[in-house]
Amino acid sequence: MSEHDFTNTEHTGVILVDHGSRREESNQLLLEVVAAYDQSSSWEIVEPAHMELAEPSIAVAFARCIERGAKRVIVFPYFLSPGRHWHSDIPRLAAAAAAEHGDIPFVVTAPLGLHPLMMEVISQRIGHCLQHAGGTADSCEMCTDSTGCAASDQGQ
């Protein structure tokens, strides 16, 4: 098997990287996303990383993947849009991390963007929030875990 066979889940690490925030609540969301993805995917190694402002960094996540047996790493930008971070910052940080581990092969994937399933996610989120604002649904997981529901707190 080639070390560049990124389709093989064995010995492949996956890093989900977001921007990072000074708000711990925002950083906690990535940990929840990673835990859910880890449970639902077939990848053996899934790690969180923040591009900046919080830990773990891409370098730390890369090292954790290697410690857990990864021979190659997939870096998934948990971003809605392609931009400077996707085009240059994340690849640069991933390359630096790979260089620290003998230039282990890595690939940076596309961000979420216009994936067709995003339209369904948007529709479901809007629908649920409108039901909650109308009193016919409980708050969603975003509002349950935060200080309140923006949908029901506005203009009422």
C-alpha positions as CSV (number, residue, x, y, z in Angstrom):
1,M,0.0,0.0,0.0
2,S,1.3,3.5,-0.9
3,E,1.8,6.0,1.8
4,H,0.0,8.4,-0.5
5,D,-3.2,6.2,-0.5
6,F,-5.4,8.7,1.2
7,T,-8.5,6.7,0.6
8,N,-7.4,3.9,3.0
9,T,-8.7,4.7,6.5
10,E,-6.0,2.6,8.1
11,H,-3.0,4.7,9.2
12,T,-4.6,7.9,7.9
13,G,-5.2,10.8,10.3
14,V,-7.9,13.3,9.7
15,I,-7.7,16.8,11.2
16,L,-10.8,19.0,11.2
17,V,-9.5,22.6,11.5
18,D,-11.5,25.7,12.2
19,H,-10.4,29.3,12.5
20,G,-10.1,29.3,16.3
21,S,-11.6,31.9,18.6
22,R,-10.9,33.7,21.9
23,R,-14.4,32.5,22.9
24,E,-14.1,29.1,24.6
25,E,-17.7,28.3,23.6
26,S,-16.8,28.6,20.0
27,N,-13.8,26.4,20.3
28,Q,-15.8,23.8,22.2
29,L,-18.1,23.4,19.1
30,L,-15.2,22.0,17.1
31,L,-14.5,19.4,19.8
32,E,-18.2,18.3,19.5
33,V,-18.0,18.2,15.7
34,V,-14.9,16.1,15.9
35,A,-16.4,13.7,18.4
36,A,-19.5,13.3,16.3
37,Y,-17.5,12.8,13.1
38,D,-15.1,10.4,14.8
39,Q,-18.1,8.3,15.8
40,S,-19.8,8.4,12.4
41,S,-16.8,8.0,10.1
42,S,-14.6,5.0,9.3
43,W,-11.3,7.0,9.9
44,E,-9.3,5.5,12.7
45,I,-7.7,8.8,13.7
46,V,-9.6,12.1,13.9
47,E,-8.2,15.2,15.7
48,P,-9.3,18.8,16.1
49,A,-7.2,21.8,15.3
50,H,-7.6,25.6,15.4
51,M,-5.8,27.6,12.8
52,E,-5.1,30.4,15.3
53,L,-6.1,31.9,18.6
54,A,-6.6,28.6,20.4
55,E,-5.2,25.2,21.0
56,P,-4.7,22.6,19.7
57,S,-2.9,24.1,16.8
58,I,-2.5,22.3,13.4
59,A,1.0,21.4,14.5
60,V,-0.3,19.8,17.7
61,A,-3.0,17.9,15.9
62,F,-0.6,16.7,13.3
63,A,1.7,15.4,16.1
64,R,-1.2,13.6,17.8
65,C,-2.1,11.9,14.5
66,I,1.5,10.7,14.1
67,E,1.6,9.5,17.7
68,R,-1.6,7.5,17.0
69,G,0.0,5.8,14.0
70,A,-0.9,8.0,11.0
71,K,1.4,7.6,8.0
72,R,-0.5,10.3,6.1
73,V,-2.8,13.1,7.1
74,I,-6.0,14.7,5.6
75,V,-6.6,18.3,6.7
76,F,-10.3,19.3,6.4
77,P,-10.9,23.0,6.7
78,Y,-14.2,23.3,8.7
79,F,-14.9,26.6,6.9
80,L,-17.9,27.6,4.8
81,S,-15.9,29.5,2.1
82,P,-12.6,29.2,0.4
83,G,-10.4,32.2,1.1
84,R,-6.9,33.1,2.2
85,H,-6.9,30.7,5.1
86,W,-7.8,27.8,2.8
87,H,-5.6,28.9,-0.1
88,S,-2.4,29.7,1.8
89,D,-2.5,29.7,5.7
90,I,-3.7,26.2,6.3
91,P,-1.5,24.6,3.6
92,R,1.5,26.5,5.0
93,L,0.8,25.4,8.5
94,A,0.2,21.8,7.5
95,A,3.4,21.8,5.4
96,A,5.4,23.0,8.4
97,A,3.8,20.4,10.6
98,A,4.5,17.7,8.0
99,A,8.2,18.8,7.8
100,E,8.5,18.2,11.6
101,H,7.6,14.6,11.0
102,G,9.8,13.6,8.1
103,D,7.6,15.3,5.4
104,I,4.7,12.9,6.0
105,P,2.2,13.1,3.1
106,F,-0.8,15.3,3.6
107,V,-3.6,16.8,1.7
108,V,-5.8,19.8,2.4
109,T,-9.3,19.2,1.2
110,A,-11.9,21.7,0.0
111,P,-14.0,23.5,2.7
112,L,-17.7,22.9,3.1
113,G,-18.6,25.6,0.4
114,L,-21.5,24.9,-1.9
115,H,-21.8,21.2,-1.2
116,P,-25.4,20.1,-2.2
117,L,-26.1,18.9,1.4
118,M,-25.5,22.4,2.7
119,M,-28.7,23.5,1.2
120,E,-30.6,20.8,3.2
121,V,-28.8,21.8,6.3
122,I,-29.7,25.5,5.8
123,S,-33.4,24.5,5.2
124,Q,-33.5,22.3,8.2
125,R,-31.9,24.9,10.5
126,I,-34.3,27.7,9.3
127,G,-37.3,25.4,9.7
128,H,-36.4,24.3,13.2
129,C,-35.7,27.9,14.4
130,L,-39.0,29.1,13.0
131,Q,-40.8,26.3,14.8
132,H,-39.0,27.1,18.0
133,A,-39.8,30.8,17.6
134,G,-43.4,29.8,17.1
135,G,-43.4,27.7,20.2
136,T,-43.9,24.3,18.4
137,A,-40.3,23.0,18.9
138,D,-37.7,22.8,21.6
139,S,-34.5,24.9,21.1
140,C,-31.9,23.3,18.9
141,E,-28.5,22.0,20.1
142,M,-26.9,25.3,19.4
143,C,-29.2,27.3,21.6
144,T,-29.6,24.6,24.3
145,D,-25.8,24.7,24.9
146,S,-25.5,28.5,24.8
147,T,-26.9,31.4,26.7
148,G,-30.2,31.5,24.8
149,C,-32.0,31.3,21.5
150,A,-31.5,34.2,19.1
151,A,-34.5,33.1,17.0
152,S,-36.9,33.4,20.0
153,D,-35.2,36.4,21.6
154,Q,-35.6,38.8,18.6
155,G,-38.4,41.2,17.9
156,Q,-40.9,39.7,20.3
